[in-house]
Amino acid sequence: MRRGPRESRRARGDRGAAAVEYLGFLPLLLLVALAGVQLGIAAYAAQQAGTAARAAARTAAQKDRADGYVQAARAAMSGWVGKDSDISAAGCPGATVTAKVTVPVPSVFLVGHFGPITKTATMPCDDRN
């Protein structure tokens, strides 16, 4: 079939419309992708903080290794998460020891940040003499 002059002009006038619509939608897609990455980083930091808190509490509860709880907590975390973390433990001598680890969450957005994540763990103190 042959097209008339009006139909061919109309078809040529619509060329590139989908690309322009896609370019208008692209910033929203990028924002959603960055938000997903940010939530993933926050979840990973929370998991690392929990692991470090358990390692610190486990180590602080042992009489012969109690002074090494900070090193144990940092060894349980990835380097980029653990380098700026705050680690503390208190409780022994007594029944239990509680370790607290605070990890800052890096931001993928240029403005603002997610804030720190704090996790705690409690372990029974070593009762060996």
Buried (B, 14 or more C-beta within 10 A) or exposed (E): EEEEEEEEEEEEEEEEEEEEEEEEEEEEEEEEEEEEEBEEBBEBBBBBBBBBBBBBBBBBBBEEBBEBBBBBBBEBBEEEBBEEBEBBBEBBEEEEBBBBBBBBBBBBEEEEEBEBBEBBBBBEBBEEE
